[in-house]
Amino acid sequence: MTDDPTTAAERLARYRPWLVLLARLQLSRRLGAKLDASDVAQQALLEACRTFPQFRGTTEAELTAWLRAILAHVLAHEVRRYAGTQGRDLTREASLDAELAESSRRLQQVLADPGPSPSEHAAQQEQEVRLADVLARLPEDYREVIVLRNLEGPSHEEAARRMGRGVGAVRMLWLRALARLRRELLESR
């Protein structure tokens, strides 16, 4: 790996949409009203750029795991800051890291062909990052309905309530959004 901060920033910038999405999934449960997922992801990227010379991994999977760990650390810091907790609670950070891994697994399910083999795991990491990138380019309402239904998991009724729309409208929006997402993913190959 290189010690050049510019090169590190350029390499890590492609993970920004993925980190924003993972942060959003955690913040919606915790402090969504107080923190912006984009700001949290930016802080994680700044930390990653700062510590990039210490990164010793060589694979995409190692890099994404390292970035997830940094995001978990940044989220834990922000939770402590807003929750007023004194001291560092390592169990909370471990819990955040586990929750981020679970969010990452749900991202993979949006792409999933049934039962990927272990040899396809590295390719799924790449697809997960690509999915987050394509999601970031979708219209806001498409992105919102996909994140709500496929990643956060509330019912159509709850998603409709949160989006301020009717249940039927959310179902149709979701179907259109999924079709567009699949089309964009195919085109981005």
N, C-alpha and C positions, 0 to 999 in steps of 0.2 A: 504494500500500500504506500501511497505517497504522503509526504509531509506537507505538501503544498495546499494551503487552505482553499484556494480558488478551485483547484481540481477536486478537492473533497466536496465543496459546496455544489459544484456542477454535477458530480456523481450522485450526491444525495438528494438533489432537487427533484429527481424523478419519483421519489418516494413521498413527496409532500401530500398529494391527494390521498394516498393510502393512510398516512398518519392522521390527516384531518378526519377521515372517515372513522378510524379506530378511536380517535379522541372523542368524536361526536357520540359514538355509541356508549362510551363511558360517562361522558358529561350529562347526557340526557337522563341518566339514572341518578346522578349525584348533584351536579352543580350547573346544569345547563343554563339556568337563568343568570348565573354570575360570571361564567367563563365562556369564551368563544373557542370552539374547537380549532379554528385556524390559528389563533394565538398560541394555544398549547402546542400544536404541531410545529409551529415556527420556533418556539422555545426548544422543543426536542431536537429540531434540526440544527439550531445554533449550538446546542450541547454536543451533538454528534460531530459537527464540524470542528469544534474545539478539541474533542478527544479522538478524532479520527486517526491521528498518528499511533494511538495505542491499540487500535483495532487490529487483531491478528487473524481474523477469519479470511477464508479464501472463496467461499461459495455464496451464492445468492441467499440460501437458507440461513447461513450464519449472519449475514449482513441484516436480513430482515429480523432475525431473532434479537440481534444487538440493538437495532432501532426500536423494537417493541419494548425492550428492557429500559432504554432511555426514556421512551414515552411513559412507561409505568412510573419511573422515578419522577418525571416532571409532573405527572398527574397526582402522585402521592404528595408532592410538595404543595401543589395548588389546593388539594383537599385539606391538608394540614393548615394552610394559610387561611382558608375561608371557614374551616370548621373550628379554628382556634385551638387545635390540639397542640399540647406541649410535647416536645421531644419527637423523636423519629420512631414510628411504629413500623418495624420491618414486616410484620404480618400483613399490614395493610398494603405495603408495596408488593409483597408476594401475591396477595389476593388480586391486586390490580394487574399484575403480570399475567396471572391465570385468566382473569376476565378478558384481557386483551388477546390472549391466545384463543379463547372461546369466540371472541368477536371475529378474529381472523378465520377461525373454522367456519363460522356462519358466512363469511364472505366467499369462502371456497364452495359452500353449498349452493350459492347463487349460480355458480359456473358448472356445478357438478354433473358429470356423467355418473351414473350409478357405479359405486365401488371402484374408485381409482386404485391402482396397484401401488405398492410402496415405491416402485421405480419412477412413478409419475409425481411424487411429492415435490421435488424441486421445480418441476414444470408448473405445478399448482401455485407455488410461491410467486413465480413470475406472473401467472395469470391473475393472482390476487392483486398484485400491484397494478397490473394493466386494467383490471376491473375498476379499481378505485379511480384511476386516471380517466377512464371513459365515463364513469358516473359523474365525475366533476365537470365534464363537458356537456352533460345532458341538461335540458331545461330544468329549472328549479323544482317545478311541481312533479316532474318525472322522477328526479333524484329523491325528492322527499318521500314519495309513495313507495319507491323501491326500498329505501332505507327503513322506513316504518314497517312495511309488511315483511320484507325478506330478512332484515337484519335485526331490528328491534323486536319484531314478532307480535305486535298487538293484533287483535281481530280487525276485520274490515270496519266494524262499527266503531271501534276505538280510533282507528286510523282516520275515519271520516270525521269523528268529533275533533281530533287534534288538527285536522286540516281545514275544518270549517266547511265541509262539503257533505253532500248526501252519500249514503252507503253505495248506492248504484253508481254514482259518479266516480267514487273512489275505486270501485271494482273495475270500471271501464278504463279509468286513468292508469291503473296498475297494469292491466293487460296491454294497453298501448305502450306504456313505459317499458315493460319487459321486452316487447317486440322490438322497440327502438334500441334498447340496450344490447340485445342479441345481434341486431344488424350492425351496430357500431363496433361491437367486439369483433365480428367477422371482418369488417372493413379495416380494423386497426392492425390486423395480422401482418 
